[in-house]
Amino acid sequence: MTEIDAKIDALVPAWLTLPDIAEMLGVEVTRVRHLVKEGQLIAVRRGENRALHVPAAFIDEDKVVKGLSGTLTLLRDDGFTDEEMLEWLFTPDESLPGTPAQALSENRGTEVKRRAQALAV
């Protein structure tokens, strides 16, 4: 889990705490912590009490956004840190259009994964 800097915090439009996500997914908080530990979600410490937060864009009503886990795996394999992944996912890309996180939430994961794979080349 990463400490968040102001630049990344400004890029991500909304955050959710782990208990919020657990409630949305209908699971225990320990399951959400496990998703973070497995690398299926990125959690960062932010706010006054340094609580763990996940970008709200990573949750689609009652599930993790389709394609997110695979994209995070590709980026990790490319050597990205959690902060670098967040920056890449939330920085606008004119070729998508929008941000990679937006494209994932719009079920355009194939395009996002292609771009992630191209970063390794």
Jmol script that loads the backbone (N, CA, C; Angstrom):
load data "model"
ATOM      1  N   MET A   1       0.818  -1.162   0.000  1.00  0.00           N
ATOM      2  CA  MET A   1       0.000   0.000   0.000  1.00  0.00           C
ATOM      3  C   MET A   1       0.871   1.237   0.000  1.00  0.00           C
ATOM      4  N   THR A   2       0.519   2.144  -0.831  1.00  0.00           N
ATOM      5  CA  THR A   2       1.337   3.305  -1.117  1.00  0.00           C
ATOM      6  C   THR A   2       0.819   4.542  -0.394  1.00  0.00           C
ATOM      7  N   GLU A   3       1.739   5.411  -0.034  1.00  0.00           N
ATOM      8  CA  GLU A   3       1.353   6.743   0.423  1.00  0.00           C
ATOM      9  C   GLU A   3       1.075   7.547  -0.847  1.00  0.00           C
ATOM     10  N   ILE A   4       0.022   8.300  -0.856  1.00  0.00           N
ATOM     11  CA  ILE A   4      -0.392   9.015  -2.052  1.00  0.00           C
ATOM     12  C   ILE A   4       0.209  10.421  -2.063  1.00  0.00           C
ATOM     13  N   ASP A   5       0.626  10.878  -3.255  1.00  0.00           N
ATOM     14  CA  ASP A   5       1.110  12.248  -3.350  1.00  0.00           C
ATOM     15  C   ASP A   5       0.009  13.125  -3.942  1.00  0.00           C
ATOM     16  N   ALA A   6       0.192  14.419  -3.866  1.00  0.00           N
ATOM     17  CA  ALA A   6      -0.844  15.377  -4.277  1.00  0.00           C
ATOM     18  C   ALA A   6      -1.176  15.255  -5.759  1.00  0.00           C
ATOM     19  N   LYS A   7      -0.185  14.966  -6.586  1.00  0.00           N
ATOM     20  CA  LYS A   7      -0.421  14.860  -8.035  1.00  0.00           C
ATOM     21  C   LYS A   7      -1.395  13.722  -8.348  1.00  0.00           C
ATOM     22  N   ILE A   8      -1.155  12.560  -7.768  1.00  0.00           N
ATOM     23  CA  ILE A   8      -2.024  11.399  -8.002  1.00  0.00           C
ATOM     24  C   ILE A   8      -3.387  11.654  -7.376  1.00  0.00           C
ATOM     25  N   ASP A   9      -3.392  12.215  -6.181  1.00  0.00           N
ATOM     26  CA  ASP A   9      -4.653  12.498  -5.497  1.00  0.00           C
ATOM     27  C   ASP A   9      -5.534  13.414  -6.347  1.00  0.00           C
ATOM     28  N   ALA A  10      -4.919  14.357  -7.036  1.00  0.00           N
ATOM     29  CA  ALA A  10      -5.671  15.281  -7.889  1.00  0.00           C
ATOM     30  C   ALA A  10      -6.184  14.602  -9.159  1.00  0.00           C
ATOM     31  N   LEU A  11      -5.471  13.598  -9.656  1.00  0.00           N
ATOM     32  CA  LEU A  11      -5.887  12.895 -10.874  1.00  0.00           C
ATOM     33  C   LEU A  11      -7.121  12.022 -10.658  1.00  0.00           C
ATOM     34  N   VAL A  12      -7.207  11.412  -9.492  1.00  0.00           N
ATOM     35  CA  VAL A  12      -8.297  10.471  -9.199  1.00  0.00           C
ATOM     36  C   VAL A  12      -9.495  11.278  -8.699  1.00  0.00           C
ATOM     37  N   PRO A  13     -10.623  11.224  -9.430  1.00  0.00           N
ATOM     38  CA  PRO A  13     -11.764  12.071  -9.071  1.00  0.00           C
ATOM     39  C   PRO A  13     -12.483  11.686  -7.772  1.00  0.00           C
ATOM     40  N   ALA A  14     -12.510  10.408  -7.417  1.00  0.00           N
ATOM     41  CA  ALA A  14     -13.230   9.984  -6.214  1.00  0.00           C
ATOM     42  C   ALA A  14     -12.592   8.739  -5.631  1.00  0.00           C
ATOM     43  N   TRP A  15     -12.663   8.639  -4.305  1.00  0.00           N
ATOM     44  CA  TRP A  15     -12.061   7.527  -3.579  1.00  0.00           C
ATOM     45  C   TRP A  15     -13.107   6.849  -2.712  1.00  0.00           C
ATOM     46  N   LEU A  16     -12.880   5.572  -2.436  1.00  0.00           N
ATOM     47  CA  LEU A  16     -13.721   4.810  -1.516  1.00  0.00           C
ATOM     48  C   LEU A  16     -12.840   4.170  -0.451  1.00  0.00           C
ATOM     49  N   THR A  17     -13.356   4.089   0.769  1.00  0.00           N
ATOM     50  CA  THR A  17     -12.635   3.377   1.819  1.00  0.00           C
ATOM     51  C   THR A  17     -12.902   1.879   1.666  1.00  0.00           C
ATOM     52  N   LEU A  18     -12.081   1.068   2.302  1.00  0.00           N
ATOM     53  CA  LEU A  18     -12.275  -0.382   2.223  1.00  0.00           C
ATOM     54  C   LEU A  18     -13.624  -0.817   2.796  1.00  0.00           C
ATOM     55  N   PRO A  19     -14.089  -0.243   3.917  1.00  0.00           N
ATOM     56  CA  PRO A  19     -15.423  -0.622   4.393  1.00  0.00           C
ATOM     57  C   PRO A  19     -16.535  -0.264   3.394  1.00  0.00           C
ATOM     58  N   ASP A  20     -16.394   0.873   2.708  1.00  0.00           N
ATOM     59  CA  ASP A  20     -17.379   1.253   1.680  1.00  0.00           C
ATOM     60  C   ASP A  20     -17.424   0.212   0.571  1.00  0.00           C
ATOM     61  N   ILE A  21     -16.250  -0.223   0.128  1.00  0.00           N
ATOM     62  CA  ILE A  21     -16.169  -1.216  -0.950  1.00  0.00           C
ATOM     63  C   ILE A  21     -16.757  -2.545  -0.483  1.00  0.00           C
ATOM     64  N   ALA A  22     -16.427  -2.935   0.738  1.00  0.00           N
ATOM     65  CA  ALA A  22     -16.964  -4.191   1.277  1.00  0.00           C
ATOM     66  C   ALA A  22     -18.489  -4.165   1.258  1.00  0.00           C
ATOM     67  N   GLU A  23     -19.063  -3.047   1.652  1.00  0.00           N
ATOM     68  CA  GLU A  23     -20.518  -2.923   1.654  1.00  0.00           C
ATOM     69  C   GLU A  23     -21.073  -3.013   0.227  1.00  0.00           C
ATOM     70  N   MET A  24     -20.425  -2.332  -0.724  1.00  0.00           N
ATOM     71  CA  MET A  24     -20.885  -2.360  -2.118  1.00  0.00           C
ATOM     72  C   MET A  24     -20.811  -3.759  -2.715  1.00  0.00           C
ATOM     73  N   LEU A  25     -19.734  -4.482  -2.381  1.00  0.00           N
ATOM     74  CA  LEU A  25     -19.532  -5.820  -2.933  1.00  0.00           C
ATOM     75  C   LEU A  25     -20.275  -6.898  -2.148  1.00  0.00           C
ATOM     76  N   GLY A  26     -20.773  -6.538  -0.971  1.00  0.00           N
ATOM     77  CA  GLY A  26     -21.470  -7.507  -0.131  1.00  0.00           C
ATOM     78  C   GLY A  26     -20.542  -8.541   0.477  1.00  0.00           C
ATOM     79  N   VAL A  27     -19.331  -8.094   0.839  1.00  0.00           N
ATOM     80  CA  VAL A  27     -18.340  -8.994   1.432  1.00  0.00           C
ATOM     81  C   VAL A  27     -17.782  -8.357   2.706  1.00  0.00           C
ATOM     82  N   GLU A  28     -16.981  -9.121   3.432  1.00  0.00           N
ATOM     83  CA  GLU A  28     -16.306  -8.606   4.627  1.00  0.00           C
ATOM     84  C   GLU A  28     -15.121  -7.734   4.200  1.00  0.00           C
ATOM     85  N   VAL A  29     -14.732  -6.813   5.066  1.00  0.00           N
ATOM     86  CA  VAL A  29     -13.588  -5.938   4.794  1.00  0.00           C
ATOM     87  C   VAL A  29     -12.325  -6.764   4.578  1.00  0.00           C
ATOM     88  N   THR A  30     -12.207  -7.888   5.271  1.00  0.00           N
ATOM     89  CA  THR A  30     -11.015  -8.734   5.098  1.00  0.00           C
ATOM     90  C   THR A  30     -10.902  -9.240   3.660  1.00  0.00           C
ATOM     91  N   ARG A  31     -12.025  -9.473   2.996  1.00  0.00           N
ATOM     92  CA  ARG A  31     -12.000  -9.911   1.587  1.00  0.00           C
ATOM     93  C   ARG A  31     -11.473  -8.785   0.702  1.00  0.00           C
ATOM     94  N   VAL A  32     -11.866  -7.554   0.994  1.00  0.00           N
ATOM     95  CA  VAL A  32     -11.370  -6.407   0.212  1.00  0.00           C
ATOM     96  C   VAL A  32      -9.866  -6.255   0.436  1.00  0.00           C
ATOM     97  N   ARG A  33      -9.430  -6.419   1.690  1.00  0.00           N
ATOM     98  CA  ARG A  33      -7.989  -6.361   1.977  1.00  0.00           C
ATOM     99  C   ARG A  33      -7.244  -7.446   1.190  1.00  0.00           C
ATOM    100  N   HIS A  34      -7.858  -8.607   1.065  1.00  0.00           N
ATOM    101  CA  HIS A  34      -7.262  -9.701   0.309  1.00  0.00           C
ATOM    102  C   HIS A  34      -7.152  -9.330  -1.179  1.00  0.00           C
ATOM    103  N   LEU A  35      -8.167  -8.670  -1.727  1.00  0.00           N
ATOM    104  CA  LEU A  35      -8.113  -8.222  -3.124  1.00  0.00           C
ATOM    105  C   LEU A  35      -6.956  -7.247  -3.341  1.00  0.00           C
ATOM    106  N   VAL A  36      -6.722  -6.391  -2.354  1.00  0.00           N
ATOM    107  CA  VAL A  36      -5.601  -5.448  -2.426  1.00  0.00           C
ATOM    108  C   VAL A  36      -4.281  -6.218  -2.359  1.00  0.00           C
ATOM    109  N   LYS A  37      -4.189  -7.139  -1.413  1.00  0.00           N
ATOM    110  CA  LYS A  37      -2.964  -7.925  -1.240  1.00  0.00           C
ATOM    111  C   LYS A  37      -2.641  -8.744  -2.484  1.00  0.00           C
ATOM    112  N   GLU A  38      -3.690  -9.295  -3.135  1.00  0.00           N
ATOM    113  CA  GLU A  38      -3.503 -10.083  -4.364  1.00  0.00           C
ATOM    114  C   GLU A  38      -3.156  -9.228  -5.573  1.00  0.00           C
ATOM    115  N   GLY A  39      -3.312  -7.898  -5.458  1.00  0.00           N
ATOM    116  CA  GLY A  39      -3.022  -7.017  -6.577  1.00  0.00           C
ATOM    117  C   GLY A  39      -4.188  -6.801  -7.520  1.00  0.00           C
ATOM    118  N   GLN A  40      -5.391  -7.189  -7.098  1.00  0.00           N
ATOM    119  CA  GLN A  40      -6.572  -6.976  -7.932  1.00  0.00           C
ATOM    120  C   GLN A  40      -7.132  -5.570  -7.772  1.00  0.00           C
ATOM    121  N   LEU A  41      -6.734  -4.899  -6.705  1.00  0.00           N
ATOM    122  CA  LEU A  41      -7.080  -3.503  -6.454  1.00  0.00           C
ATOM    123  C   LEU A  41      -5.831  -2.791  -5.965  1.00  0.00           C
ATOM    124  N   ILE A  42      -5.792  -1.485  -6.147  1.00  0.00           N
ATOM    125  CA  ILE A  42      -4.716  -0.667  -5.587  1.00  0.00           C
ATOM    126  C   ILE A  42      -5.318   0.169  -4.475  1.00  0.00           C
ATOM    127  N   ALA A  43      -4.720   0.109  -3.306  1.00  0.00           N
ATOM    128  CA  ALA A  43      -5.151   0.924  -2.170  1.00  0.00           C
ATOM    129  C   ALA A  43      -4.001   1.830  -1.762  1.00  0.00           C
ATOM    130  N   VAL A  44      -4.343   3.062  -1.416  1.00  0.00           N
ATOM    131  CA  VAL A  44      -3.333   4.027  -0.973  1.00  0.00           C
ATOM    132  C   VAL A  44      -3.794   4.657   0.334  1.00  0.00           C
ATOM    133  N   ARG A  45      -2.830   5.127   1.105  1.00  0.00           N
ATOM    134  CA  ARG A  45      -3.149   5.816   2.353  1.00  0.00           C
ATOM    135  C   ARG A  45      -3.315   7.298   2.030  1.00  0.00           C
ATOM    136  N   ARG A  46      -4.456   7.855   2.476  1.00  0.00           N
ATOM    137  CA  ARG A  46      -4.712   9.272   2.238  1.00  0.00           C
ATOM    138  C   ARG A  46      -5.649   9.798   3.308  1.00  0.00           C
ATOM    139  N   GLY A  47      -5.763  11.117   3.346  1.00  0.00           N
ATOM    140  CA  GLY A  47      -6.644  11.758   4.313  1.00  0.00           C
ATOM    141  C   GLY A  47      -5.966  11.955   5.653  1.00  0.00           C
ATOM    142  N   GLU A  48      -6.700  12.603   6.547  1.00  0.00           N
ATOM    143  CA  GLU A  48      -6.146  12.934   7.859  1.00  0.00           C
ATOM    144  C   GLU A  48      -5.750  11.712   8.668  1.00  0.00           C
ATOM    145  N   ASN A  49      -6.577  10.656   8.612  1.00  0.00           N
ATOM    146  CA  ASN A  49      -6.277   9.479   9.423  1.00  0.00           C
ATOM    147  C   ASN A  49      -5.482   8.418   8.666  1.00  0.00           C
ATOM    148  N   ARG A  50      -5.054   8.748   7.446  1.00  0.00           N
ATOM    149  CA  ARG A  50      -4.220   7.864   6.613  1.00  0.00           C
ATOM    150  C   ARG A  50      -4.896   6.508   6.370  1.00  0.00           C
ATOM    151  N   ALA A  51      -6.213   6.530   6.235  1.00  0.00           N
ATOM    152  CA  ALA A  51      -6.967   5.303   5.974  1.00  0.00           C
ATOM    153  C   ALA A  51      -6.713   4.842   4.537  1.00  0.00           C
ATOM    154  N   LEU A  52      -6.895   3.554   4.314  1.00  0.00           N
ATOM    155  CA  LEU A  52      -6.721   3.008   2.965  1.00  0.00           C
ATOM    156  C   LEU A  52      -7.918   3.385   2.097  1.00  0.00           C
ATOM    157  N   HIS A  53      -7.609   3.847   0.883  1.00  0.00           N
ATOM    158  CA  HIS A  53      -8.629   4.234  -0.087  1.00  0.00           C
ATOM    159  C   HIS A  53      -8.314   3.598  -1.435  1.00  0.00           C
ATOM    160  N   VAL A  54      -9.359   3.300  -2.179  1.00  0.00           N
ATOM    161  CA  VAL A  54      -9.264   2.742  -3.529  1.00  0.00           C
ATOM    162  C   VAL A  54     -10.014   3.701  -4.448  1.00  0.00           C
ATOM    163  N   PRO A  55      -9.498   3.951  -5.663  1.00  0.00           N
ATOM    164  CA  PRO A  55     -10.246   4.800  -6.584  1.00  0.00           C
ATOM    165  C   PRO A  55     -11.658   4.243  -6.815  1.00  0.00           C
ATOM    166  N   ALA A  56     -12.655   5.114  -6.719  1.00  0.00           N
ATOM    167  CA  ALA A  56     -14.046   4.700  -6.910  1.00  0.00           C
ATOM    168  C   ALA A  56     -14.261   4.122  -8.309  1.00  0.00           C
ATOM    169  N   ALA A  57     -13.482   4.561  -9.274  1.00  0.00           N
ATOM    170  CA  ALA A  57     -13.623   4.071 -10.655  1.00  0.00           C
ATOM    171  C   ALA A  57     -13.309   2.583 -10.779  1.00  0.00           C
ATOM    172  N   PHE A  58     -12.693   1.990  -9.772  1.00  0.00           N
ATOM    173  CA  PHE A  58     -12.350   0.572  -9.822  1.00  0.00           C
ATOM    174  C   PHE A  58     -13.518  -0.335  -9.436  1.00  0.00           C
ATOM    175  N   ILE A  59     -14.605   0.250  -8.929  1.00  0.00           N
ATOM    176  CA  ILE A  59     -15.759  -0.535  -8.487  1.00  0.00           C
ATOM    177  C   ILE A  59     -16.964  -0.166  -9.348  1.00  0.00           C
ATOM    178  N   ASP A  60     -17.594  -1.187  -9.889  1.00  0.00           N
ATOM    179  CA  ASP A  60     -18.781  -1.004 -10.723  1.00  0.00           C
ATOM    180  C   ASP A  60     -19.969  -1.613  -9.986  1.00  0.00           C
ATOM    181  N   GLU A  61     -20.675  -0.778  -9.242  1.00  0.00           N
ATOM    182  CA  GLU A  61     -21.833  -1.164  -8.434  1.00  0.00           C
ATOM    183  C   GLU A  61     -21.515  -2.271  -7.441  1.00  0.00           C
ATOM    184  N   ASP A  62     -21.574  -3.539  -7.863  1.00  0.00           N
ATOM    185  CA  ASP A  62     -21.369  -4.642  -6.916  1.00  0.00           C
ATOM    186  C   ASP A  62     -20.222  -5.564  -7.317  1.00  0.00           C
ATOM    187  N   LYS A  63     -19.279  -5.043  -8.123  1.00  0.00           N
ATOM    188  CA  LYS A  63     -18.127  -5.858  -8.526  1.00  0.00           C
ATOM    189  C   LYS A  63     -16.946  -4.966  -8.903  1.00  0.00           C
ATOM    190  N   VAL A  64     -15.775  -5.586  -8.956  1.00  0.00           N
ATOM    191  CA  VAL A  64     -14.589  -4.891  -9.431  1.00  0.00           C
ATOM    192  C   VAL A  64     -14.738  -4.733 -10.938  1.00  0.00           C
ATOM    193  N   VAL A  65     -14.336  -3.585 -11.467  1.00  0.00           N
ATOM    194  CA  VAL A  65     -14.467  -3.299 -12.896  1.00  0.00           C
ATOM    195  C   VAL A  65     -13.789  -4.395 -13.713  1.00  0.00           C
ATOM    196  N   LYS A  66     -14.514  -4.873 -14.718  1.00  0.00           N
ATOM    197  CA  LYS A  66     -14.009  -5.927 -15.598  1.00  0.00           C
ATOM    198  C   LYS A  66     -12.724  -5.450 -16.292  1.00  0.00           C
ATOM    199  N   GLY A  67     -11.718  -6.306 -16.293  1.00  0.00           N
ATOM    200  CA  GLY A  67     -10.457  -6.005 -16.960  1.00  0.00           C
ATOM    201  C   GLY A  67      -9.429  -5.300 -16.100  1.00  0.00           C
ATOM    202  N   LEU A  68      -9.842  -4.817 -14.923  1.00  0.00           N
ATOM    203  CA  LEU A  68      -8.897  -4.083 -14.072  1.00  0.00           C
ATOM    204  C   LEU A  68      -7.763  -4.973 -13.596  1.00  0.00           C
ATOM    205  N   SER A  69      -8.097  -6.142 -13.083  1.00  0.00           N
ATOM    206  CA  SER A  69      -7.085  -7.041 -12.535  1.00  0.00           C
ATOM    207  C   SER A  69      -6.019  -7.394 -13.573  1.00  0.00           C
ATOM    208  N   GLY A  70      -6.446  -7.743 -14.777  1.00  0.00           N
ATOM    209  CA  GLY A  70      -5.504  -8.085 -15.845  1.00  0.00           C
ATOM    210  C   GLY A  70      -4.632  -6.906 -16.234  1.00  0.00           C
ATOM    211  N   THR A  71      -5.235  -5.712 -16.266  1.00  0.00           N
ATOM    212  CA  THR A  71      -4.473  -4.503 -16.603  1.00  0.00           C
ATOM    213  C   THR A  71      -3.430  -4.221 -15.532  1.00  0.00           C
ATOM    214  N   LEU A  72      -3.812  -4.350 -14.264  1.00  0.00           N
ATOM    215  CA  LEU A  72      -2.852  -4.124 -13.177  1.00  0.00           C
ATOM    216  C   LEU A  72      -1.707  -5.130 -13.250  1.00  0.00           C
ATOM    217  N   THR A  73      -2.020  -6.376 -13.586  1.00  0.00           N
ATOM    218  CA  THR A  73      -0.979  -7.402 -13.726  1.00  0.00           C
ATOM    219  C   THR A  73      -0.008  -7.025 -14.842  1.00  0.00           C
ATOM    220  N   LEU A  74      -0.540  -6.595 -15.981  1.00  0.00           N
ATOM    221  CA  LEU A  74       0.323  -6.188 -17.102  1.00  0.00           C
ATOM    222  C   LEU A  74       1.240  -5.042 -16.689  1.00  0.00           C
ATOM    223  N   LEU A  75       0.682  -4.044 -16.024  1.00  0.00           N
ATOM    224  CA  LEU A  75       1.478  -2.891 -15.612  1.00  0.00           C
ATOM    225  C   LEU A  75       2.538  -3.284 -14.583  1.00  0.00           C
ATOM    226  N   ARG A  76       2.171  -4.151 -13.636  1.00  0.00           N
ATOM    227  CA  ARG A  76       3.165  -4.626 -12.653  1.00  0.00           C
ATOM    228  C   ARG A  76       4.291  -5.377 -13.359  1.00  0.00           C
ATOM    229  N   ASP A  77       3.913  -6.233 -14.322  1.00  0.00           N
ATOM    230  CA  ASP A  77       4.920  -6.978 -15.079  1.00  0.00           C
ATOM    231  C   ASP A  77       5.844  -6.044 -15.852  1.00  0.00           C
ATOM    232  N   ASP A  78       5.327  -4.862 -16.208  1.00  0.00           N
ATOM    233  CA  ASP A  78       6.138  -3.853 -16.905  1.00  0.00           C
ATOM    234  C   ASP A  78       7.012  -3.056 -15.941  1.00  0.00           C
ATOM    235  N   GLY A  79       6.881  -3.341 -14.631  1.00  0.00           N
ATOM    236  CA  GLY A  79       7.711  -2.686 -13.631  1.00  0.00           C
ATOM    237  C   GLY A  79       7.103  -1.436 -13.014  1.00  0.00           C
ATOM    238  N   PHE A  80       5.816  -1.193 -13.245  1.00  0.00           N
ATOM    239  CA  PHE A  80       5.157  -0.022 -12.688  1.00  0.00           C
ATOM    240  C   PHE A  80       4.945  -0.183 -11.181  1.00  0.00           C
ATOM    241  N   THR A  81       5.117   0.916 -10.457  1.00  0.00           N
ATOM    242  CA  THR A  81       4.756   0.954  -9.040  1.00  0.00           C
ATOM    243  C   THR A  81       3.254   1.258  -8.947  1.00  0.00           C
ATOM    244  N   ASP A  82       2.688   1.141  -7.760  1.00  0.00           N
ATOM    245  CA  ASP A  82       1.276   1.465  -7.582  1.00  0.00           C
ATOM    246  C   ASP A  82       0.993   2.910  -8.000  1.00  0.00           C
ATOM    247  N   GLU A  83       1.853   3.834  -7.593  1.00  0.00           N
ATOM    248  CA  GLU A  83       1.661   5.241  -7.953  1.00  0.00           C
ATOM    249  C   GLU A  83       1.715   5.431  -9.464  1.00  0.00           C
ATOM    250  N   GLU A  84       2.676   4.795 -10.118  1.00  0.00           N
ATOM    251  CA  GLU A  84       2.786   4.915 -11.577  1.00  0.00           C
ATOM    252  C   GLU A  84       1.562   4.327 -12.273  1.00  0.00           C
ATOM    253  N   MET A  85       1.036   3.223 -11.740  1.00  0.00           N
ATOM    254  CA  MET A  85      -0.167   2.628 -12.325  1.00  0.00           C
ATOM    255  C   MET A  85      -1.351   3.582 -12.194  1.00  0.00           C
ATOM    256  N   LEU A  86      -1.512   4.182 -11.022  1.00  0.00           N
ATOM    257  CA  LEU A  86      -2.607   5.130 -10.830  1.00  0.00           C
ATOM    258  C   LEU A  86      -2.466   6.319 -11.763  1.00  0.00           C
ATOM    259  N   GLU A  87      -1.248   6.822 -11.886  1.00  0.00           N
ATOM    260  CA  GLU A  87      -1.019   7.962 -12.784  1.00  0.00           C
ATOM    261  C   GLU A  87      -1.377   7.579 -14.220  1.00  0.00           C
ATOM    262  N   TRP A  88      -0.942   6.412 -14.677  1.00  0.00           N
ATOM    263  CA  TRP A  88      -1.237   5.979 -16.039  1.00  0.00           C
ATOM    264  C   TRP A  88      -2.740   5.764 -16.234  1.00  0.00           C
ATOM    265  N   LEU A  89      -3.386   5.131 -15.280  1.00  0.00           N
ATOM    266  CA  LEU A  89      -4.811   4.824 -15.401  1.00  0.00           C
ATOM    267  C   LEU A  89      -5.696   6.071 -15.389  1.00  0.00           C
ATOM    268  N   PHE A  90      -5.242   7.138 -14.733  1.00  0.00           N
ATOM    269  CA  PHE A  90      -6.093   8.325 -14.595  1.00  0.00           C
ATOM    270  C   PHE A  90      -5.590   9.537 -15.378  1.00  0.00           C
ATOM    271  N   THR A  91      -4.614   9.344 -16.252  1.00  0.00           N
ATOM    272  CA  THR A  91      -4.154  10.424 -17.122  1.00  0.00           C
ATOM    273  C   THR A  91      -4.869  10.291 -18.463  1.00  0.00           C
ATOM    274  N   PRO A  92      -5.501  11.378 -18.932  1.00  0.00           N
ATOM    275  CA  PRO A  92      -6.221  11.309 -20.208  1.00  0.00           C
ATOM    276  C   PRO A  92      -5.323  10.849 -21.356  1.00  0.00           C
ATOM    277  N   ASP A  93      -5.886  10.021 -22.216  1.00  0.00           N
ATOM    278  CA  ASP A  93      -5.202   9.487 -23.389  1.00  0.00           C
ATOM    279  C   ASP A  93      -6.096   9.794 -24.589  1.00  0.00           C
ATOM    280  N   GLU A  94      -5.652  10.718 -25.424  1.00  0.00           N
ATOM    281  CA  GLU A  94      -6.460  11.145 -26.571  1.00  0.00           C
ATOM    282  C   GLU A  94      -6.807  10.005 -27.504  1.00  0.00           C
ATOM    283  N   SER A  95      -5.980   8.974 -27.557  1.00  0.00           N
ATOM    284  CA  SER A  95      -6.233   7.864 -28.475  1.00  0.00           C
ATOM    285  C   SER A  95      -7.344   6.943 -27.981  1.00  0.00           C
ATOM    286  N   LEU A  96      -7.793   7.092 -26.717  1.00  0.00           N
ATOM    287  CA  LEU A  96      -8.835   6.184 -26.220  1.00  0.00           C
ATOM    288  C   LEU A  96     -10.260   6.615 -26.593  1.00  0.00           C
ATOM    289  N   PRO A  97     -10.769   7.724 -26.484  1.00  0.00           N
ATOM    290  CA  PRO A  97     -10.430   8.917 -25.685  1.00  0.00           C
ATOM    291  C   PRO A  97     -10.805   8.725 -24.213  1.00  0.00           C
ATOM    292  N   GLY A  98     -10.371   9.687 -23.406  1.00  0.00           N
ATOM    293  CA  GLY A  98     -10.590   9.597 -21.969  1.00  0.00           C
ATOM    294  C   GLY A  98      -9.388   8.988 -21.284  1.00  0.00           C
ATOM    295  N   THR A  99      -9.600   8.527 -20.069  1.00  0.00           N
ATOM    296  CA  THR A  99      -8.522   7.884 -19.319  1.00  0.00           C
ATOM    297  C   THR A  99      -8.653   6.374 -19.457  1.00  0.00           C
ATOM    298  N   PRO A 100      -7.559   5.643 -19.260  1.00  0.00           N
ATOM    299  CA  PRO A 100      -7.667   4.180 -19.256  1.00  0.00           C
ATOM    300  C   PRO A 100      -8.683   3.671 -18.226  1.00  0.00           C
ATOM    301  N   ALA A 101      -8.761   4.303 -17.061  1.00  0.00           N
ATOM    302  CA  ALA A 101      -9.730   3.875 -16.035  1.00  0.00           C
ATOM    303  C   ALA A 101     -11.157   4.052 -16.554  1.00  0.00           C
ATOM    304  N   GLN A 102     -11.392   5.149 -17.250  1.00  0.00           N
ATOM    305  CA  GLN A 102     -12.705   5.395 -17.844  1.00  0.00           C
ATOM    306  C   GLN A 102     -13.030   4.328 -18.881  1.00  0.00           C
ATOM    307  N   ALA A 103     -12.060   4.024 -19.724  1.00  0.00           N
ATOM    308  CA  ALA A 103     -12.260   3.021 -20.767  1.00  0.00           C
ATOM    309  C   ALA A 103     -12.580   1.658 -20.155  1.00  0.00           C
ATOM    310  N   LEU A 104     -11.901   1.299 -19.071  1.00  0.00           N
ATOM    311  CA  LEU A 104     -12.198   0.029 -18.402  1.00  0.00           C
ATOM    312  C   LEU A 104     -13.639   0.007 -17.906  1.00  0.00           C
ATOM    313  N   SER A 105     -14.075   1.102 -17.312  1.00  0.00           N
ATOM    314  CA  SER A 105     -15.441   1.141 -16.778  1.00  0.00           C
ATOM    315  C   SER A 105     -16.485   1.134 -17.886  1.00  0.00           C
ATOM    316  N   GLU A 106     -16.080   1.492 -19.104  1.00  0.00           N
ATOM    317  CA  GLU A 106     -16.983   1.479 -20.260  1.00  0.00           C
ATOM    318  C   GLU A 106     -16.839   0.185 -21.062  1.00  0.00           C
ATOM    319  N   ASN A 107     -16.225  -0.822 -20.457  1.00  0.00           N
ATOM    320  CA  ASN A 107     -16.038  -2.140 -21.076  1.00  0.00           C
ATOM    321  C   ASN A 107     -15.198  -2.073 -22.353  1.00  0.00           C
ATOM    322  N   ARG A 108     -14.166  -1.210 -22.334  1.00  0.00           N
ATOM    323  CA  ARG A 108     -13.227  -1.131 -23.446  1.00  0.00           C
ATOM    324  C   ARG A 108     -11.851  -1.602 -22.980  1.00  0.00           C
ATOM    325  N   GLY A 109     -11.860  -2.691 -22.219  1.00  0.00           N
ATOM    326  CA  GLY A 109     -10.639  -3.213 -21.620  1.00  0.00           C
ATOM    327  C   GLY A 109      -9.609  -3.701 -22.619  1.00  0.00           C
ATOM    328  N   THR A 110     -10.056  -4.210 -23.756  1.00  0.00           N
ATOM    329  CA  THR A 110      -9.111  -4.699 -24.763  1.00  0.00           C
ATOM    330  C   THR A 110      -8.202  -3.571 -25.240  1.00  0.00           C
ATOM    331  N   GLU A 111      -8.787  -2.397 -25.473  1.00  0.00           N
ATOM    332  CA  GLU A 111      -7.985  -1.238 -25.903  1.00  0.00           C
ATOM    333  C   GLU A 111      -6.980  -0.852 -24.831  1.00  0.00           C
ATOM    334  N   VAL A 112      -7.422  -0.867 -23.585  1.00  0.00           N
ATOM    335  CA  VAL A 112      -6.548  -0.487 -22.468  1.00  0.00           C
ATOM    336  C   VAL A 112      -5.402  -1.487 -22.342  1.00  0.00           C
ATOM    337  N   LYS A 113      -5.712  -2.775 -22.425  1.00  0.00           N
ATOM    338  CA  LYS A 113      -4.668  -3.806 -22.301  1.00  0.00           C
ATOM    339  C   LYS A 113      -3.657  -3.704 -23.437  1.00  0.00           C
ATOM    340  N   ARG A 114      -4.114  -3.388 -24.646  1.00  0.00           N
ATOM    341  CA  ARG A 114      -3.174  -3.198 -25.761  1.00  0.00           C
ATOM    342  C   ARG A 114      -2.177  -2.092 -25.456  1.00  0.00           C
ATOM    343  N   ARG A 115      -2.681  -1.005 -24.916  1.00  0.00           N
ATOM    344  CA  ARG A 115      -1.801   0.122 -24.586  1.00  0.00           C
ATOM    345  C   ARG A 115      -0.841  -0.249 -23.459  1.00  0.00           C
ATOM    346  N   ALA A 116      -1.344  -0.995 -22.481  1.00  0.00           N
ATOM    347  CA  ALA A 116      -0.492  -1.441 -21.373  1.00  0.00           C
ATOM    348  C   ALA A 116       0.609  -2.364 -21.878  1.00  0.00           C
ATOM    349  N   GLN A 117       0.261  -3.266 -22.801  1.00  0.00           N
ATOM    350  CA  GLN A 117       1.253  -4.186 -23.366  1.00  0.00           C
ATOM    351  C   GLN A 117       2.289  -3.421 -24.183  1.00  0.00           C
ATOM    352  N   ALA A 118       1.873  -2.375 -24.875  1.00  0.00           N
ATOM    353  CA  ALA A 118       2.785  -1.584 -25.694  1.00  0.00           C
ATOM    354  C   ALA A 118       3.825  -0.847 -24.841  1.00  0.00           C
ATOM    355  N   LEU A 119       3.497  -0.594 -23.587  1.00  0.00           N
ATOM    356  CA  LEU A 119       4.444   0.097 -22.702  1.00  0.00           C
ATOM    357  C   LEU A 119       5.685  -0.756 -22.453  1.00  0.00           C
ATOM    358  N   ALA A 120       5.545  -2.052 -22.554  1.00  0.00           N
ATOM    359  CA  ALA A 120       6.679  -2.960 -22.292  1.00  0.00           C
ATOM    360  C   ALA A 120       7.661  -2.994 -23.443  1.00  0.00           C
ATOM    361  N   VAL A 121       7.213  -2.569 -24.617  1.00  0.00           N
ATOM    362  CA  VAL A 121       8.055  -2.669 -25.821  1.00  0.00           C
ATOM    363  C   VAL A 121       9.029  -1.539 -25.887  1.00  0.00           C
TER     364      VAL A 121
END
end "model"
wireframe off; spacefill off
backbone 0.3
color backbone group
